Amino acid sequence: MTIAQSKALYERLQADEVFRNRVLAANGMEKRMEIIESYGFDCSNDEVQMALNKYSTNTSSDICENYTLWGNRIPG
């Protein structure tokens, strides 16, 4: 996978809820790879895992920035 493809996969995970849900709900890495390849991405297991990890890490930090420990939205 090129850097451009890796970035495109990450951006697709962020922007496309249907794609993201299909990938995240897939049963195992082999199925995830099939879904990702069916959308035209050409990447290795490691590259997919890195994109998923980056998405998960960034999503977790966005959630933590917007919510207190008690689950209340922080004003602003």
C-alpha positions as CSV (number, residue, x, y, z in Angstrom):
1,M,0.0,0.0,0.0
2,T,1.3,3.4,-0.8
3,I,1.2,6.3,1.7
4,A,-1.6,7.8,-0.4
5,Q,-3.7,4.5,-0.1
6,S,-3.1,4.3,3.6
7,K,-4.3,7.8,4.1
8,A,-7.3,7.2,1.8
9,L,-8.2,4.1,3.9
10,Y,-8.0,6.1,7.1
11,E,-10.1,8.9,5.6
12,R,-12.7,6.4,4.4
13,L,-12.9,4.9,7.8
14,Q,-13.6,8.4,9.2
15,A,-16.0,9.6,6.6
16,D,-18.0,6.5,5.5
17,E,-20.1,5.1,8.3
18,V,-21.4,2.1,6.3
19,F,-17.8,1.1,5.2
20,R,-16.5,1.7,8.8
21,N,-19.3,-0.4,10.3
22,R,-18.8,-3.3,7.9
23,V,-15.0,-3.3,8.5
24,L,-15.3,-3.1,12.3
25,A,-18.1,-5.7,12.5
26,A,-16.3,-8.2,10.3
27,N,-15.4,-11.5,12.0
28,G,-11.6,-11.5,11.9
29,M,-8.9,-9.9,9.9
30,E,-9.4,-12.1,6.8
31,K,-13.0,-10.9,6.4
32,R,-11.9,-7.3,7.1
33,M,-9.3,-7.6,4.3
34,E,-12.0,-9.0,1.9
35,I,-14.2,-6.0,2.6
36,I,-11.4,-3.5,2.3
37,E,-10.2,-5.0,-1.0
38,S,-13.7,-5.0,-2.4
39,Y,-13.7,-1.2,-2.0
40,G,-10.5,-1.0,-4.1
41,F,-7.8,-0.8,-1.5
42,D,-4.7,-2.9,-2.0
43,C,-2.9,-3.4,1.3
44,S,-1.3,-5.9,3.7
45,N,-2.7,-7.1,7.0
46,D,-0.2,-4.9,8.9
47,E,-1.2,-1.8,6.9
48,V,-4.9,-2.4,7.6
49,Q,-4.1,-3.0,11.3
50,M,-2.1,0.3,11.4
51,A,-5.0,2.2,9.8
52,L,-7.6,0.7,12.2
53,N,-5.4,1.4,15.2
54,K,-4.9,5.0,14.1
55,Y,-8.7,5.4,13.6
56,S,-9.4,3.8,17.0
57,T,-6.8,5.9,18.8
58,N,-7.9,9.2,17.2
59,T,-11.6,8.3,17.8
60,S,-10.9,7.5,21.5
61,S,-9.0,10.8,22.0
62,D,-11.8,12.8,20.3
63,I,-14.4,11.2,22.7
64,C,-12.2,11.9,25.7
65,E,-11.7,15.5,24.8
66,N,-15.5,16.0,24.5
67,Y,-16.7,14.2,27.7
68,T,-15.9,14.3,31.4
69,L,-15.3,11.2,33.4
70,W,-19.0,11.0,34.2
71,G,-20.1,11.1,30.6
72,N,-21.4,14.7,30.5
73,R,-20.6,16.8,27.6
74,I,-18.2,19.6,28.3
75,P,-19.6,22.9,27.3
76,G,-17.8,24.8,24.5
